[in-house]
Amino acid sequence: MKLNDINIRDPFIVPFEGKYYMYGTRGAGCWANEKAPGMGFDVYISEDLETWSDPVCVFEASDDFWGTHNFWAPEVHYYDGRFYMFASFKSKDRNRGTQILVSDTPDGNFKPITEHPVTPEDRMCLDGTLYVDRNGDPHIVFCHEHVQISDGTVCEMKLSRDLTRAVSEPRLLFRGSDPYWARKNHHQYVTDGPFLYRGESGRLYLIWSSFTDSGYVQAVCVSDNGDIDGNFSHDLPLLAEKDGGHGMIFTGFDGVTYLVLHRPNSNPDERPVLTPITEKDGHLETVICRGTLDKLLQ
């Protein structure tokens, strides 16, 4: 398969032992509000970022799994010798939240590490991601959804070392309305897809998605102290200015650092898009910023 053959949202790529493992929200049925047989997540495997395997199922909901729909945004992080999946789920009687699952291999059978999501159960939350601070303490960074509070936020909580529970209260990092370019989408400010990336300069960047007048975008902000407890500023240029977002950053075996995101933001047309990304004068830059995103899809 080629990237243009793969219908997923929220792509997430893990390089490991000579292979690339790509996860994402299945395009088919991603907006369904009822549980369907076989709901879960897949991985696609490649050695060159060009040709990918057929999908391999790595998680399928059991009958007693609490989530019934909105299986979204699986991220896989190699942490403490195992692979941990952070993914969002919802049911009719429980708020959407991020559940953590684990496997010994990146293409293995992921299992929940607890019976409940790690995000606060009284909040509508999604898109949790793992960040390990300079002291080695794990944190979850997640979105408190605009569907519950209108002005969506990005928050963080410190986790126990085994990732089974929060050991701090949620702390606000920023609101969806904070950037000068932010615009309401259906009367709400959206926050989606936070991901932390440390640049070669040591700066800590947080990429995320929201809406401007031109549609769904890939945004970036930066911590003023280089860690999660700093203040995040939004005076950096957008990484993708129209109809693409929910990305993450990884470094390939070729030494190139890439941004991967989905584009367009409409179902069922969304596809993973890869572009090199560099850090220059304290800013992240991609070819997307130079207006050539459409060429990547030709």
BELWO-V287439 format. One record per residue. PHI is phi in degrees with one decimal (999 if undefined). BURIAL is I if it has 24 or more other ideal C-beta (glycine too) atoms within 12 Angstrom, else O. Layout:
PHI:BURIAL + PHI:BURIAL
//
This chain:
999:O + -103.3:O + -56.2:I + -68.6:O + -91.3:O + -103.7:I + -96.3:I + -133.0:I + -106.3:I + 55.9:I + -64.8:I + -141.8:I + -115.1:I + -117.5:I + -81.6:I + -155.5:I + 47.3:O + 82.9:O + -130.5:I + -106.3:I + -116.7:I + -113.7:I + -115.4:I + 176.0:I + -73.6:I + -59.7:I + -64.0:I + -71.0:O + 79.1:I + -67.4:I + -101.5:O + -64.4:O + -110.2:O + -132.2:O + -69.2:I + -122.1:O + -56.7:O + 78.8:O + -63.4:I + 175.2:I + -133.9:I + -121.7:I + -125.6:I + -113.5:I + -120.9:I + -143.9:I + -106.6:O + -139.0:O + 67.7:I + -109.0:O + -107.9:O + -122.5:I + -70.3:O + -63.9:O + -64.7:I + -115.6:I + -68.5:O + -115.4:I + -153.2:I + -132.4:O + -65.5:I + -77.3:O + -61.6:O + -98.2:O + -71.6:I + -68.4:I + -74.6:I + -118.0:O + -163.6:I + 54.9:I + -82.0:I + -128.8:I + 50.9:I + -71.6:I + -112.0:I + -122.6:I + -121.2:I + -83.6:O + -144.0:I + 52.5:O + 83.2:O + -136.6:O + -106.7:I + -111.1:I + -98.5:I + -106.7:I + -144.2:I + -103.1:I + -143.4:I + -144.4:I + -138.1:I + -69.2:O + -114.7:O + -137.5:I + -64.5:I + -61.2:I + -156.1:I + -95.5:I + -100.1:I + -106.2:I + -122.8:I + -141.9:I + -147.3:I + -80.8:O + -134.2:O + -69.6:I + -110.5:I + -86.2:O + -95.1:O + -76.6:I + -125.4:I + -60.5:I + -88.9:I + -140.1:I + -89.6:O + -143.8:O + -67.8:I + -87.6:I + -75.1:I + -58.4:I + -74.7:O + -88.9:O + -114.7:I + -85.9:I + -124.6:I + -158.5:I + 61.6:I + -65.8:I + -133.8:I + -92.4:I + -136.0:I + -108.4:I + -79.5:I + -68.8:O + -92.2:O + 85.8:O + -88.2:O + -80.3:I + -133.0:I + -106.8:I + -109.4:I + -148.4:I + -103.0:I + -90.4:I + -71.2:I + -61.1:I + -67.7:I + -103.0:O + -122.3:I + 69.7:O + -99.9:I + -58.2:I + -129.9:I + -114.4:I + -129.1:I + -138.8:I + -139.4:I + -77.0:I + -109.4:I + -64.0:O + -60.9:O + -91.2:O + 66.5:I + -87.8:O + -159.1:O + -79.4:I + -119.3:O + -148.5:O + -77.5:O + -60.2:I + -122.0:I + -70.4:I + -95.6:I + -167.8:I + -104.6:I + -61.6:I + -84.4:I + -67.0:I + -65.4:I + -63.0:O + -90.5:I + -64.0:I + -131.9:O + -71.1:O + -118.9:I + 54.3:O + 70.6:O + -136.8:I + -95.2:I + -93.8:I + -125.9:I + -137.0:I + 55.6:I + -67.0:I + -151.4:I + -99.3:I + -141.8:I + -96.8:I + -76.3:I + -62.0:O + -74.6:O + 95.2:O + -68.2:I + -102.0:I + -101.7:I + -122.6:I + -96.7:I + -161.7:I + -129.3:I + -161.1:I + -126.7:I + -120.3:I + -61.4:O + -93.9:O + 114.6:I + -72.9:I + -134.6:I + -103.6:I + -110.6:I + -147.1:I + -133.6:I + -140.0:I + -80.5:I + -79.7:O + -122.7:O + 78.6:O + -145.5:I + -69.7:I + -88.1:O + -84.0:O + -95.2:O + -100.1:I + -106.9:I + -115.5:I + -90.8:O + -98.0:I + -68.0:I + -65.4:I + -84.4:I + -140.0:I + -96.6:I + -161.8:I + 60.7:I + -161.8:I + 178.1:I + 49.6:I + -106.1:I + -148.2:I + -124.3:I + -146.6:I + -106.9:I + -81.1:I + -68.1:O + -86.1:O + 84.0:O + -87.9:O + -93.4:I + -121.2:I + -104.1:I + -120.6:I + -147.8:I + -104.2:I + -158.4:I + -73.8:I + -97.2:I + -118.8:O + -94.8:O + -104.6:O + -93.3:O + -65.2:I + -141.2:I + -71.1:I + -127.3:I + -109.3:I + -149.8:I + -62.0:I + -136.6:I + -132.5:I + -109.8:I + -140.2:O + 53.1:O + 79.4:O + -128.7:O + -91.1:I + -130.2:I + -134.1:I + -66.7:O + -61.4:I + -63.0:I + -94.6:O + 77.6:O + -113.8:O + -59.5:I + -60.7:O + -64.8:O + -67.7:I + -99.2:O + -79.2:O
//
